[in-house]
Amino acid sequence: MRRQNSGPARLTLYISVLASLAYMGGGIALIASSQSFGMLPETGPLRYGLGILLFIYGAFRGYRAYQGFQQND
């Protein structure tokens, strides 16, 4: 049998890892930053909640990418 080309699938996994790192970094930045330039909510529970939510979503995406790497090996 012919072996399938795994190039596009591998690229998708790498992009998923980068996206998860971006979400987690955005969550940390939202929690840690003190300036919002008028675009983000003021410091308070809503801002911390959004930061934590972004971080958790990034961790979830990272876990899914890790599972994808495990399946391809």
ZAFIVEX-18015 format. One record per residue: residue in one letter; x negated, y negated, z negated of N, C-alpha, C, CB in turn; residue number from 1. Coordinates in Angstrom, 2 decimals. Last residue first. Glycine has a CB too. Layout:
BEGIN
<rec><residuo>A</residuo><n_x>X</n_x><n_y>Y</n_y><n_z>Z</n_z><ca_x>X</ca_x><ca_y>Y</ca_y><ca_z>Z</ca_z><c_x>X</c_x><c_y>Y</c_y><c_z>Z</c_z><cb_x>X</cb_x><cb_y>Y</cb_y><cb_z>Z</cb_z><num>NUM</num></rec>
...
This chain:
BEGIN
<rec><residuo>D</residuo><n_x>-2.78</n_x><n_y>-9.23</n_y><n_z>-15.88</n_z><ca_x>-4.02</ca_x><ca_y>-8.44</ca_y><ca_z>-16.07</ca_z><c_x>-3.82</c_x><c_y>-6.98</c_y><c_z>-15.94</c_z><cb_x>-4.62</cb_x><cb_y>-8.71</cb_y><cb_z>-17.39</cb_z><num>73</num></rec>
<rec><residuo>N</residuo><n_x>-0.28</n_x><n_y>-10.33</n_y><n_z>-15.76</n_z><ca_x>-1.06</ca_x><ca_y>-10.27</ca_y><ca_z>-14.52</ca_z><c_x>-2.33</c_x><c_y>-9.46</c_y><c_z>-14.67</c_z><cb_x>-1.41</cb_x><cb_y>-11.66</cb_y><cb_z>-14.07</cb_z><num>72</num></rec>
<rec><residuo>Q</residuo><n_x>0.65</n_x><n_y>-10.33</n_y><n_z>-18.38</n_z><ca_x>1.30</ca_x><ca_y>-9.47</ca_y><ca_z>-17.40</ca_z><c_x>0.45</c_x><c_y>-9.30</c_y><c_z>-16.14</c_z><cb_x>2.67</cb_x><cb_y>-10.04</cb_y><cb_z>-17.03</cb_z><num>71</num></rec>
<rec><residuo>Q</residuo><n_x>-0.98</n_x><n_y>-12.26</n_y><n_z>-19.59</n_z><ca_x>-1.05</ca_x><ca_y>-10.87</ca_y><ca_z>-20.05</ca_z><c_x>-0.43</c_x><c_y>-9.91</c_y><c_z>-19.05</c_z><cb_x>-0.36</cb_x><cb_y>-10.73</cb_y><cb_z>-21.40</cb_z><num>70</num></rec>
<rec><residuo>F</residuo><n_x>-0.13</n_x><n_y>-14.56</n_y><n_z>-18.29</n_z><ca_x>-1.50</ca_x><ca_y>-14.10</ca_y><ca_z>-18.10</ca_z><c_x>-1.65</c_x><c_y>-12.64</c_y><c_z>-18.52</c_z><cb_x>-2.47</cb_x><cb_y>-14.97</cb_y><cb_z>-18.89</cb_z><num>69</num></rec>
<rec><residuo>G</residuo><n_x>2.48</n_x><n_y>-14.67</n_y><n_z>-19.32</n_z><ca_x>2.26</ca_x><ca_y>-14.51</ca_y><ca_z>-17.90</ca_z><c_x>0.86</c_x><c_y>-14.03</c_y><c_z>-17.58</c_z><cb_x>2.52</cb_x><cb_y>-15.80</cb_y><cb_z>-17.19</cb_z><num>68</num></rec>
<rec><residuo>Q</residuo><n_x>1.95</n_x><n_y>-15.17</n_y><n_z>-22.02</n_z><ca_x>2.61</ca_x><ca_y>-13.91</ca_y><ca_z>-21.64</ca_z><c_x>2.41</c_x><c_y>-13.63</c_y><c_z>-20.15</c_z><cb_x>4.12</cb_x><cb_y>-13.96</cb_y><cb_z>-21.97</cb_z><num>67</num></rec>
<rec><residuo>Y</residuo><n_x>0.89</n_x><n_y>-17.74</n_y><n_z>-21.72</n_z><ca_x>0.05</ca_x><ca_y>-16.66</ca_y><ca_z>-22.24</ca_z><c_x>0.64</c_x><c_y>-15.30</c_y><c_z>-21.89</c_z><cb_x>-0.11</cb_x><cb_y>-16.80</cb_y><cb_z>-23.75</cb_z><num>66</num></rec>
<rec><residuo>A</residuo><n_x>3.18</n_x><n_y>-19.06</n_y><n_z>-20.89</n_z><ca_x>2.05</ca_x><ca_y>-18.97</ca_y><ca_z>-19.96</ca_z><c_x>1.10</c_x><c_y>-17.85</c_y><c_z>-20.41</c_z><cb_x>1.29</cb_x><cb_y>-20.32</cb_y><cb_z>-19.88</cb_z><num>65</num></rec>
<rec><residuo>R</residuo><n_x>4.67</n_x><n_y>-18.87</n_y><n_z>-23.26</n_z><ca_x>5.17</ca_x><ca_y>-18.23</ca_y><ca_z>-22.03</ca_z><c_x>4.06</c_x><c_y>-18.08</c_y><c_z>-21.00</c_z><cb_x>6.33</cb_x><cb_y>-19.05</cb_y><cb_z>-21.44</cb_z><num>64</num></rec>
<rec><residuo>Y</residuo><n_x>3.03</n_x><n_y>-20.42</n_y><n_z>-24.93</n_z><ca_x>3.25</ca_x><ca_y>-19.01</ca_y><ca_z>-25.24</ca_z><c_x>3.74</c_x><c_y>-18.25</c_y><c_z>-24.01</c_z><cb_x>4.26</cb_x><cb_y>-18.85</cb_y><cb_z>-26.39</cb_z><num>63</num></rec>
<rec><residuo>G</residuo><n_x>3.32</n_x><n_y>-22.90</n_y><n_z>-23.69</n_z><ca_x>2.01</ca_x><ca_y>-22.27</ca_y><ca_z>-23.77</ca_z><c_x>2.11</c_x><c_y>-20.78</c_y><c_z>-24.06</c_z><cb_x>1.18</cb_x><cb_y>-22.95</cb_y><cb_z>-24.85</cb_z><num>62</num></rec>
<rec><residuo>R</residuo><n_x>6.03</n_x><n_y>-23.38</n_y><n_z>-24.14</n_z><ca_x>5.55</ca_x><ca_y>-23.23</ca_y><ca_z>-22.76</ca_z><c_x>4.18</c_x><c_y>-22.56</c_y><c_z>-22.73</c_z><cb_x>5.48</cb_x><cb_y>-24.60</cb_y><cb_z>-22.06</cb_z><num>61</num></rec>
<rec><residuo>F</residuo><n_x>5.91</n_x><n_y>-23.59</n_y><n_z>-26.95</n_z><ca_x>6.73</ca_x><ca_y>-22.55</ca_y><ca_z>-26.32</ca_z><c_x>6.27</c_x><c_y>-22.30</c_y><c_z>-24.88</c_z><cb_x>8.22</cb_x><cb_y>-22.95</cb_y><cb_z>-26.33</cb_z><num>60</num></rec>
<rec><residuo>A</residuo><n_x>4.31</n_x><n_y>-25.85</n_y><n_z>-27.23</n_z><ca_x>3.84</ca_x><ca_y>-24.57</ca_y><ca_z>-27.76</ca_z><c_x>4.61</c_x><c_y>-23.40</c_y><c_z>-27.14</c_z><cb_x>3.98</cb_x><cb_y>-24.54</cb_y><cb_z>-29.29</cb_z><num>59</num></rec>
<rec><residuo>G</residuo><n_x>6.02</n_x><n_y>-27.75</n_y><n_z>-26.07</n_z><ca_x>4.72</ca_x><ca_y>-27.47</ca_y><ca_z>-25.46</ca_z><c_x>4.15</c_x><c_y>-26.14</c_y><c_z>-25.94</c_z><cb_x>3.75</cb_x><cb_y>-28.59</cb_y><cb_z>-25.77</cb_z><num>58</num></rec>
<rec><residuo>Y</residuo><n_x>8.10</n_x><n_y>-27.68</n_y><n_z>-27.94</n_z><ca_x>8.37</ca_x><ca_y>-27.29</ca_y><ca_z>-26.55</ca_z><c_x>7.06</c_x><c_y>-26.97</c_y><c_z>-25.82</c_z><cb_x>9.13</cb_x><cb_y>-28.40</cb_y><cb_z>-25.81</cb_z><num>57</num></rec>
<rec><residuo>I</residuo><n_x>6.72</n_x><n_y>-28.67</n_y><n_z>-30.17</n_z><ca_x>7.28</ca_x><ca_y>-27.30</ca_y><ca_z>-30.20</ca_z><c_x>7.56</c_x><c_y>-26.81</c_y><c_z>-28.79</c_z><cb_x>8.58</cb_x><cb_y>-27.26</cb_y><cb_z>-31.04</cb_z><num>56</num></rec>
<rec><residuo>F</residuo><n_x>6.12</n_x><n_y>-31.27</n_y><n_z>-29.28</n_z><ca_x>5.05</ca_x><ca_y>-30.35</ca_y><ca_z>-29.63</ca_z><c_x>5.55</c_x><c_y>-28.90</c_y><c_z>-29.62</c_z><cb_x>4.48</cb_x><cb_y>-30.70</cb_y><cb_z>-31.01</cb_z><num>55</num></rec>
<rec><residuo>L</residuo><n_x>8.69</n_x><n_y>-32.35</n_y><n_z>-28.91</n_z><ca_x>7.77</ca_x><ca_y>-32.23</ca_y><ca_z>-27.78</ca_z><c_x>6.67</c_x><c_y>-31.22</c_y><c_z>-28.07</c_z><cb_x>7.15</cb_x><cb_y>-33.59</cb_y><cb_z>-27.45</cb_z><num>54</num></rec>
<rec><residuo>L</residuo><n_x>9.58</n_x><n_y>-32.24</n_y><n_z>-31.60</n_z><ca_x>10.28</ca_x><ca_y>-31.49</ca_y><ca_z>-30.56</ca_z><c_x>9.40</c_x><c_y>-31.31</c_y><c_z>-29.32</c_z><cb_x>11.57</cb_x><cb_y>-32.22</cb_y><cb_z>-30.18</cb_z><num>53</num></rec>
<rec><residuo>I</residuo><n_x>7.82</n_x><n_y>-34.02</n_y><n_z>-32.80</n_z><ca_x>7.80</ca_x><ca_y>-32.61</ca_y><ca_z>-33.21</ca_z><c_x>8.48</c_x><c_y>-31.74</c_y><c_z>-32.16</c_z><cb_x>8.50</cb_x><cb_y>-32.43</cb_y><cb_z>-34.57</cb_z><num>52</num></rec>
<rec><residuo>G</residuo><n_x>8.62</n_x><n_y>-36.37</n_y><n_z>-31.48</n_z><ca_x>7.24</ca_x><ca_y>-35.88</ca_y><ca_z>-31.40</ca_z><c_x>7.14</c_x><c_y>-34.41</c_y><c_z>-31.75</c_z><cb_x>6.34</cb_x><cb_y>-36.69</cb_y><cb_z>-32.31</cb_z><num>51</num></rec>
<rec><residuo>L</residuo><n_x>11.29</n_x><n_y>-36.59</n_y><n_z>-32.29</n_z><ca_x>10.97</ca_x><ca_y>-36.41</ca_y><ca_z>-30.87</ca_z><c_x>9.56</c_x><c_y>-35.88</c_y><c_z>-30.68</c_z><cb_x>11.14</cb_x><cb_y>-37.73</cb_y><cb_z>-30.11</cb_z><num>50</num></rec>
<rec><residuo>G</residuo><n_x>10.84</n_x><n_y>-36.94</n_y><n_z>-35.08</n_z><ca_x>11.61</ca_x><ca_y>-35.81</ca_y><ca_z>-34.57</ca_z><c_x>11.33</c_x><c_y>-35.54</c_y><c_z>-33.10</c_z><cb_x>13.09</cb_x><cb_y>-36.05</cb_y><cb_z>-34.78</cb_z><num>49</num></rec>
<rec><residuo>Y</residuo><n_x>9.47</n_x><n_y>-39.35</n_y><n_z>-35.13</n_z><ca_x>8.80</ca_x><ca_y>-38.13</ca_y><ca_z>-35.59</ca_z><c_x>9.53</c_x><c_y>-36.88</c_y><c_z>-35.10</c_z><cb_x>8.73</cb_x><cb_y>-38.12</cb_y><cb_z>-37.12</cb_z><num>48</num></rec>
<rec><residuo>R</residuo><n_x>11.54</n_x><n_y>-41.00</n_y><n_z>-34.13</n_z><ca_x>10.26</ca_x><ca_y>-40.91</ca_y><ca_z>-33.44</ca_z><c_x>9.52</c_x><c_y>-39.64</c_y><c_z>-33.85</c_z><cb_x>9.40</cb_x><cb_y>-42.15</cb_y><cb_z>-33.74</cb_z><num>47</num></rec>
<rec><residuo>L</residuo><n_x>13.53</n_x><n_y>-40.64</n_y><n_z>-36.06</n_z><ca_x>13.79</ca_x><ca_y>-40.31</ca_y><ca_z>-34.67</ca_z><c_x>12.50</c_x><c_y>-40.12</c_y><c_z>-33.89</c_z><cb_x>14.64</cb_x><cb_y>-41.40</cb_y><cb_z>-34.02</cb_z><num>46</num></rec>
<rec><residuo>P</residuo><n_x>12.36</n_x><n_y>-41.52</n_y><n_z>-38.50</n_z><ca_x>12.71</ca_x><ca_y>-40.12</ca_y><ca_z>-38.32</ca_z><c_x>12.94</c_x><c_y>-39.73</c_y><c_z>-36.86</c_z><cb_x>13.93</cb_x><cb_y>-39.79</cb_y><cb_z>-39.13</cb_z><num>45</num></rec>
<rec><residuo>G</residuo><n_x>9.88</n_x><n_y>-43.95</n_y><n_z>-37.44</n_z><ca_x>10.96</ca_x><ca_y>-43.47</ca_y><ca_z>-38.29</ca_z><c_x>11.27</c_x><c_y>-42.03</c_y><c_z>-37.97</c_z><cb_x>12.21</cb_x><cb_y>-44.33</cb_y><cb_z>-38.13</cb_z><num>44</num></rec>
<rec><residuo>T</residuo><n_x>8.93</n_x><n_y>-46.63</n_y><n_z>-35.50</n_z><ca_x>8.47</ca_x><ca_y>-45.59</ca_y><ca_z>-36.42</ca_z><c_x>9.62</c_x><c_y>-45.21</c_y><c_z>-37.36</c_z><cb_x>7.23</cb_x><cb_y>-46.06</cb_y><cb_z>-37.23</cb_z><num>43</num></rec>
<rec><residuo>E</residuo><n_x>11.19</n_x><n_y>-47.11</n_y><n_z>-32.70</n_z><ca_x>10.35</ca_x><ca_y>-47.59</ca_y><ca_z>-33.79</ca_z><c_x>9.96</c_x><c_y>-46.41</c_y><c_z>-34.69</c_z><cb_x>11.07</cb_x><cb_y>-48.69</cb_y><cb_z>-34.61</cb_z><num>42</num></rec>
<rec><residuo>P</residuo><n_x>11.04</n_x><n_y>-45.38</n_y><n_z>-29.53</n_z><ca_x>11.72</ca_x><ca_y>-45.78</ca_y><ca_z>-30.77</ca_z><c_x>10.72</c_x><c_y>-46.25</c_y><c_z>-31.82</c_z><cb_x>12.55</cb_x><cb_y>-44.61</cb_y><cb_z>-31.32</cb_z><num>41</num></rec>
<rec><residuo>L</residuo><n_x>9.32</n_x><n_y>-46.96</n_y><n_z>-26.75</n_z><ca_x>9.61</ca_x><ca_y>-45.81</ca_y><ca_z>-27.61</ca_z><c_x>10.34</c_x><c_y>-46.28</c_y><c_z>-28.86</c_z><cb_x>8.31</cb_x><cb_y>-45.06</cb_y><cb_z>-27.99</cb_z><num>40</num></rec>
<rec><residuo>M</residuo><n_x>8.93</n_x><n_y>-49.41</n_y><n_z>-25.57</n_z><ca_x>9.56</ca_x><ca_y>-48.34</ca_y><ca_z>-24.79</ca_z><c_x>10.01</c_x><c_y>-47.18</c_y><c_z>-25.66</c_z><cb_x>8.60</cb_x><cb_y>-47.84</cb_y><cb_z>-23.72</cb_z><num>39</num></rec>
<rec><residuo>G</residuo><n_x>7.49</n_x><n_y>-51.32</n_y><n_z>-26.94</n_z><ca_x>8.90</ca_x><ca_y>-51.58</ca_y><ca_z>-26.70</ca_z><c_x>9.62</c_x><c_y>-50.49</c_y><c_z>-25.94</c_z><cb_x>9.05</cb_x><cb_y>-52.84</cb_y><cb_z>-25.99</cb_z><num>38</num></rec>
<rec><residuo>F</residuo><n_x>4.98</n_x><n_y>-50.35</n_y><n_z>-27.50</n_z><ca_x>5.12</ca_x><ca_y>-51.26</ca_y><ca_z>-26.36</ca_z><c_x>6.59</c_x><c_y>-51.49</c_y><c_z>-26.00</c_z><cb_x>4.37</cb_x><cb_y>-50.71</cb_y><cb_z>-25.16</cb_z><num>37</num></rec>
<rec><residuo>S</residuo><n_x>4.35</n_x><n_y>-48.89</n_y><n_z>-29.68</n_z><ca_x>5.28</ca_x><ca_y>-48.27</ca_y><ca_z>-28.75</ca_z><c_x>5.52</c_x><c_y>-49.12</c_y><c_z>-27.52</c_z><cb_x>6.60</cb_x><cb_y>-47.99</cb_y><cb_z>-29.43</cb_z><num>36</num></rec>
<rec><residuo>Q</residuo><n_x>1.78</n_x><n_y>-48.07</n_y><n_z>-31.88</n_z><ca_x>2.31</ca_x><ca_y>-49.03</ca_y><ca_z>-30.91</ca_z><c_x>3.22</c_x><c_y>-48.31</c_y><c_z>-29.94</c_z><cb_x>1.17</cb_x><cb_y>-49.73</cb_y><cb_z>-30.15</cb_z><num>35</num></rec>
<rec><residuo>S</residuo><n_x>0.89</n_x><n_y>-45.97</n_y><n_z>-33.35</n_z><ca_x>1.66</ca_x><ca_y>-46.99</ca_y><ca_z>-34.08</ca_z><c_x>2.26</c_x><c_y>-48.01</c_y><c_z>-33.13</c_z><cb_x>0.77</cb_x><cb_y>-47.68</cb_y><cb_z>-35.11</cb_z><num>34</num></rec>
<rec><residuo>S</residuo><n_x>0.69</n_x><n_y>-42.43</n_y><n_z>-32.90</n_z><ca_x>0.51</ca_x><ca_y>-43.80</ca_y><ca_z>-32.44</ca_z><c_x>1.38</c_x><c_y>-44.77</c_y><c_z>-33.24</c_z><cb_x>0.83</cb_x><cb_y>-43.92</cb_y><cb_z>-30.95</cb_z><num>33</num></rec>
<rec><residuo>A</residuo><n_x>1.39</n_x><n_y>-39.88</n_y><n_z>-33.87</n_z><ca_x>0.22</ca_x><ca_y>-40.56</ca_y><ca_z>-34.41</ca_z><c_x>0.12</c_x><c_y>-42.03</c_y><c_z>-34.02</c_z><cb_x>-1.01</cb_x><cb_y>-39.87</cb_y><cb_z>-33.96</cb_z><num>32</num></rec>
<rec><residuo>I</residuo><n_x>3.68</n_x><n_y>-39.01</n_y><n_z>-32.50</n_z><ca_x>3.67</ca_x><ca_y>-39.02</ca_y><ca_z>-33.96</ca_z><c_x>2.56</c_x><c_y>-39.93</c_y><c_z>-34.49</c_z><cb_x>3.48</cb_x><cb_y>-37.58</cb_y><cb_z>-34.50</cb_z><num>31</num></rec>
<rec><residuo>L</residuo><n_x>2.87</n_x><n_y>-39.28</n_y><n_z>-29.87</n_z><ca_x>4.09</ca_x><ca_y>-39.97</ca_y><ca_z>-30.32</ca_z><c_x>4.13</c_x><c_y>-40.05</c_y><c_z>-31.84</c_z><cb_x>5.33</cb_x><cb_y>-39.25</cb_y><cb_z>-29.80</cb_z><num>30</num></rec>
<rec><residuo>A</residuo><n_x>0.66</n_x><n_y>-37.60</n_y><n_z>-29.79</n_z><ca_x>0.48</ca_x><ca_y>-39.04</ca_y><ca_z>-29.57</ca_z><c_x>1.70</c_x><c_y>-39.82</c_y><c_z>-30.07</c_z><cb_x>0.25</cb_x><cb_y>-39.33</cb_y><cb_z>-28.09</cb_z><num>29</num></rec>
<rec><residuo>I</residuo><n_x>1.91</n_x><n_y>-35.14</n_y><n_z>-30.17</n_z><ca_x>0.94</ca_x><ca_y>-35.62</ca_y><ca_z>-31.16</ca_z><c_x>0.75</c_x><c_y>-37.12</c_y><c_z>-31.03</c_z><cb_x>-0.41</cb_x><cb_y>-34.89</cb_y><cb_z>-31.00</cb_z><num>28</num></rec>
<rec><residuo>G</residuo><n_x>3.45</n_x><n_y>-35.06</n_y><n_z>-27.82</n_z><ca_x>4.08</ca_x><ca_y>-35.00</ca_y><ca_z>-29.14</ca_z><c_x>3.17</c_x><c_y>-35.52</c_y><c_z>-30.23</c_z><cb_x>4.49</cb_x><cb_y>-33.58</cb_y><cb_z>-29.45</cb_z><num>27</num></rec>
<rec><residuo>G</residuo><n_x>1.47</n_x><n_y>-35.11</n_y><n_z>-25.87</n_z><ca_x>2.44</ca_x><ca_y>-36.20</ca_y><ca_z>-25.94</ca_z><c_x>3.15</c_x><c_y>-36.23</c_y><c_z>-27.29</c_z><cb_x>3.46</cb_x><cb_y>-36.06</cb_y><cb_z>-24.83</cb_z><num>26</num></rec>
<rec><residuo>G</residuo><n_x>0.21</n_x><n_y>-32.67</n_y><n_z>-26.39</n_z><ca_x>-0.52</ca_x><ca_y>-33.93</ca_y><ca_z>-26.58</ca_z><c_x>0.40</c_x><c_y>-35.11</c_y><c_z>-26.67</c_z><cb_x>-1.50</cb_x><cb_y>-34.14</cb_y><cb_z>-25.44</cb_z><num>25</num></rec>
<rec><residuo>M</residuo><n_x>2.30</n_x><n_y>-30.94</n_y><n_z>-25.67</n_z><ca_x>1.80</ca_x><ca_y>-30.94</ca_y><ca_z>-27.04</ca_z><c_x>1.02</c_x><c_y>-32.22</c_y><c_z>-27.33</c_z><cb_x>0.92</cb_x><cb_y>-29.71</cb_y><cb_z>-27.30</cb_z><num>24</num></rec>
<rec><residuo>Y</residuo><n_x>2.56</n_x><n_y>-31.61</n_y><n_z>-22.95</n_z><ca_x>3.69</ca_x><ca_y>-31.78</ca_y><ca_z>-23.88</ca_z><c_x>3.21</c_x><c_y>-31.84</c_y><c_z>-25.32</c_z><cb_x>4.70</cb_x><cb_y>-30.62</cb_y><cb_z>-23.70</cb_z><num>23</num></rec>
<rec><residuo>A</residuo><n_x>-0.02</n_x><n_y>-30.93</n_y><n_z>-22.01</n_z><ca_x>0.47</ca_x><ca_y>-32.31</ca_y><ca_z>-21.88</ca_z><c_x>1.64</c_x><c_y>-32.56</c_y><c_z>-22.83</c_z><cb_x>0.91</cb_x><cb_y>-32.59</cb_y><cb_z>-20.43</cb_z><num>22</num></rec>
<rec><residuo>L</residuo><n_x>-0.09</n_x><n_y>-28.21</n_y><n_z>-22.50</n_z><ca_x>-1.04</ca_x><ca_y>-29.07</ca_y><ca_z>-23.19</ca_z><c_x>-0.59</c_x><c_y>-30.53</c_y><c_z>-23.14</c_z><cb_x>-2.44</cb_x><cb_y>-28.93</cb_y><cb_z>-22.58</cb_z><num>21</num></rec>
<rec><residuo>S</residuo><n_x>1.92</n_x><n_y>-27.42</n_y><n_z>-20.73</n_z><ca_x>2.10</ca_x><ca_y>-27.19</ca_y><ca_z>-22.16</ca_z><c_x>1.14</c_x><c_y>-28.06</c_y><c_z>-22.97</c_z><cb_x>1.89</cb_x><cb_y>-25.70</cb_y><cb_z>-22.50</cb_z><num>20</num></rec>
<rec><residuo>A</residuo><n_x>0.75</n_x><n_y>-28.14</n_y><n_z>-18.29</n_z><ca_x>1.99</ca_x><ca_y>-28.79</ca_y><ca_z>-18.72</ca_z><c_x>2.20</c_x><c_y>-28.61</c_y><c_z>-20.22</c_z><cb_x>3.19</cb_x><cb_y>-28.23</cb_y><cb_z>-17.94</cb_z><num>19</num></rec>
<rec><residuo>L</residuo><n_x>-1.42</n_x><n_y>-26.36</n_y><n_z>-18.22</n_z><ca_x>-1.65</ca_x><ca_y>-27.80</ca_y><ca_z>-18.26</ca_z><c_x>-0.42</c_x><c_y>-28.56</c_y><c_z>-18.73</c_z><cb_x>-2.07</cb_x><cb_y>-28.30</cb_y><cb_z>-16.88</cb_z><num>18</num></rec>
<rec><residuo>V</residuo><n_x>0.00</n_x><n_y>-23.94</n_y><n_z>-18.09</n_z><ca_x>-0.88</ca_x><ca_y>-24.20</ca_y><ca_z>-19.22</ca_z><c_x>-1.15</c_x><c_y>-25.70</c_y><c_z>-19.35</c_z><cb_x>-2.22</cb_x><cb_y>-23.44</cb_y><cb_z>-19.07</cb_z><num>17</num></rec>
<rec><residuo>S</residuo><n_x>1.29</n_x><n_y>-24.27</n_y><n_z>-15.63</n_z><ca_x>2.09</ca_x><ca_y>-24.12</ca_y><ca_z>-16.86</ca_z><c_x>1.25</c_x><c_y>-24.39</c_y><c_z>-18.10</c_z><cb_x>2.68</cb_x><cb_y>-22.71</cb_y><cb_z>-16.93</cb_z><num>16</num></rec>
<rec><residuo>I</residuo><n_x>-0.89</n_x><n_y>-24.28</n_y><n_z>-13.92</n_z><ca_x>-0.10</ca_x><ca_y>-25.50</ca_y><ca_z>-14.04</ca_z><c_x>0.77</c_x><c_y>-25.45</c_y><c_z>-15.29</c_z><cb_x>0.78</cb_x><cb_y>-25.71</cb_y><cb_z>-12.78</cb_z><num>15</num></rec>
<rec><residuo>Y</residuo><n_x>-1.65</n_x><n_y>-21.61</n_y><n_z>-14.23</n_z><ca_x>-2.56</ca_x><ca_y>-22.67</ca_y><ca_z>-14.65</ca_z><c_x>-1.82</c_x><c_y>-24.00</c_y><c_z>-14.81</c_z><cb_x>-3.70</cb_x><cb_y>-22.82</cb_y><cb_z>-13.65</cb_z><num>14</num></rec>
<rec><residuo>L</residuo><n_x>0.61</n_x><n_y>-20.33</n_y><n_z>-13.13</n_z><ca_x>0.26</ca_x><ca_y>-20.12</ca_y><ca_z>-14.54</ca_z><c_x>-0.67</c_x><c_y>-21.21</c_y><c_z>-15.04</c_z><cb_x>-0.41</cb_x><cb_y>-18.75</cb_y><cb_z>-14.72</cb_z><num>13</num></rec>
<rec><residuo>T</residuo><n_x>0.45</n_x><n_y>-21.20</n_y><n_z>-10.48</n_z><ca_x>1.62</ca_x><ca_y>-21.56</ca_y><ca_z>-11.29</ca_z><c_x>1.33</c_x><c_y>-21.38</c_y><c_z>-12.78</c_z><cb_x>2.84</cb_x><cb_y>-20.70</cb_y><cb_z>-10.88</cb_z><num>12</num></rec>
<rec><residuo>L</residuo><n_x>-1.90</n_x><n_y>-19.91</n_y><n_z>-9.71</n_z><ca_x>-1.85</ca_x><ca_y>-21.37</ca_y><ca_z>-9.74</ca_z><c_x>-0.68</c_x><c_y>-21.86</c_y><c_z>-10.60</c_z><cb_x>-1.75</cb_x><cb_y>-21.93</cb_y><cb_z>-8.32</cb_z><num>11</num></rec>
<rec><residuo>R</residuo><n_x>-1.00</n_x><n_y>-17.27</n_y><n_z>-9.76</n_z><ca_x>-2.07</ca_x><ca_y>-17.68</ca_y><ca_z>-10.68</ca_z><c_x>-2.08</c_x><c_y>-19.21</c_y><c_z>-10.84</c_z><cb_x>-3.46</cb_x><cb_y>-17.19</cb_y><cb_z>-10.17</cb_z><num>10</num></rec>
<rec><residuo>A</residuo><n_x>0.83</n_x><n_y>-17.33</n_y><n_z>-7.68</n_z><ca_x>1.29</ca_x><ca_y>-17.00</ca_y><ca_z>-9.04</ca_z><c_x>0.27</c_x><c_y>-17.44</c_y><c_z>-10.07</c_z><cb_x>1.56</cb_x><cb_y>-15.48</cb_y><cb_z>-9.17</cb_z><num>9</num></rec>
<rec><residuo>P</residuo><n_x>-0.82</n_x><n_y>-17.91</n_y><n_z>-5.46</n_z><ca_x>0.21</ca_x><ca_y>-18.86</ca_y><ca_z>-5.90</ca_z><c_x>0.72</c_x><c_y>-18.58</c_y><c_z>-7.32</c_z><cb_x>1.37</cb_x><cb_y>-18.84</cb_y><cb_z>-4.94</cb_z><num>8</num></rec>
<rec><residuo>G</residuo><n_x>-2.56</n_x><n_y>-15.48</n_y><n_z>-5.57</n_z><ca_x>-3.04</ca_x><ca_y>-16.86</ca_y><ca_z>-5.65</ca_z><c_x>-1.99</c_x><c_y>-17.84</c_y><c_z>-6.11</c_z><cb_x>-3.57</cb_x><cb_y>-17.28</cb_y><cb_z>-4.33</cb_z><num>7</num></rec>
<rec><residuo>S</residuo><n_x>-1.98</n_x><n_y>-12.86</n_y><n_z>-5.16</n_z><ca_x>-1.61</ca_x><ca_y>-13.41</ca_y><ca_z>-6.46</ca_z><c_x>-2.07</c_x><c_y>-14.86</c_y><c_z>-6.63</c_z><cb_x>-2.20</cb_x><cb_y>-12.56</cb_y><cb_z>-7.57</cb_z><num>6</num></rec>
<rec><residuo>N</residuo><n_x>-0.69</n_x><n_y>-11.00</n_y><n_z>-2.65</n_z><ca_x>-1.53</ca_x><ca_y>-12.16</ca_y><ca_z>-2.87</ca_z><c_x>-1.10</c_x><c_y>-12.83</c_y><c_z>-4.17</c_z><cb_x>-1.46</cb_x><cb_y>-13.15</cb_y><cb_z>-1.67</cb_z><num>5</num></rec>
<rec><residuo>Q</residuo><n_x>-0.44</n_x><n_y>-7.45</n_y><n_z>-3.20</n_z><ca_x>0.16</ca_x><ca_y>-8.78</ca_y><ca_z>-3.05</ca_z><c_x>-0.86</c_x><c_y>-9.87</c_y><c_z>-3.34</c_z><cb_x>1.37</cb_x><cb_y>-8.93</cb_y><cb_z>-3.99</cb_z><num>4</num></rec>
<rec><residuo>R</residuo><n_x>-1.90</n_x><n_y>-4.89</n_y><n_z>-1.29</n_z><ca_x>-1.88</ca_x><ca_y>-5.62</ca_y><ca_z>-2.55</ca_z><c_x>-1.32</c_x><c_y>-7.02</c_y><c_z>-2.31</c_z><cb_x>-3.30</cb_x><cb_y>-5.70</cb_y><cb_z>-3.17</cb_z><num>3</num></rec>
<rec><residuo>R</residuo><n_x>-0.27</n_x><n_y>-2.32</n_y><n_z>0.49</n_z><ca_x>-0.95</ca_x><ca_y>-3.61</ca_y><ca_z>0.49</ca_z><c_x>-0.83</c_x><c_y>-4.28</c_y><c_z>-0.85</c_z><cb_x>-0.40</cb_x><cb_y>-4.51</cb_y><cb_z>1.59</cb_z><num>2</num></rec>
<rec><residuo>M</residuo><n_x>-0.83</n_x><n_y>1.18</n_y><n_z>0.00</n_z><ca_x>0.00</ca_x><ca_y>0.00</ca_y><ca_z>0.00</ca_z><c_x>-0.87</c_x><c_y>-1.25</c_y><c_z>0.00</c_z><cb_x>0.94</cb_x><cb_y>0.00</cb_y><cb_z>-1.20</cb_z><num>1</num></rec>
